[in-house]
Amino acid sequence: MSKVAVVYWSGTGNTEMMAQSVAKGADAELFTAADFTPDKAAEFDAIAFGCPAMGAEELEDGEFQPMFEAVKDQLKGKKIALFGSYDWGDGEWMRTWAENCEADGLTLAADFVICNNTPDDDGLAACEALGRALA
């Protein structure tokens, strides 16, 4: 079984709920973006990253985006997964994020999971399945 981390940023608690379900599915360690560093990233075989859509369909740029850029070099050769919640738009921020990861040579272990606002039971089940795909 892989050593898995789940790293997230959440403003309203929706992405945090998703992170908890991903962690449950993967039997993973849970971290906030502020607590995750390149040294931490090196300790894991697989990492799920969760961030909600912010602004004009973009990643949160105060904590999450800087952390993700800082750990990106440590992600080569690892399985990663992406998830997050949104309140408007159609998921463009997630599609762009996934495309950027693939262009950077990162390996996505499964399709991303997005939930509109508070995740429902189906959304939480999809998050658990995402975690299992990493483990």
C-alpha positions, 0 to 999 in steps of 0.5 A: 500500500502506498503512503498517501497524503491529502493536501487541501485549502478550504475557505467555506469547509466544502473542500475540507469535507472532500479532503476528509473523504479522500483521506478516508478512502486512501487511509492517508495523512491530512494536511492543510496547504499551509502545513505542506512543504517540499520536504513533506512531499518527498515522504509520500508515494501519492498525493491528493490536492484539493482547492476550490475555485476562486476568483475568475476560476483559478486556484487560491493564490495566498496559500495553495498556489504558492505551496503547489508551485513549491512542491511541484518538482517533488511530484514527478514520478508520484501518483497525484489526484485533484479535487475541489468545490466551486460555486459558479462556472462549470469547472474550468479551474479544475480542467485547467489545473489538470491540463497544467499538471499533465503538461508539466509531466505529472501523473494523474492517478484518476479523473479529478472530482469536483462538487458544486458547493457542499458535497452531497453523498455522491460527491463524497463517495467519489472522493473516497473512490479517488482516495482508493485510486491513490492507495 
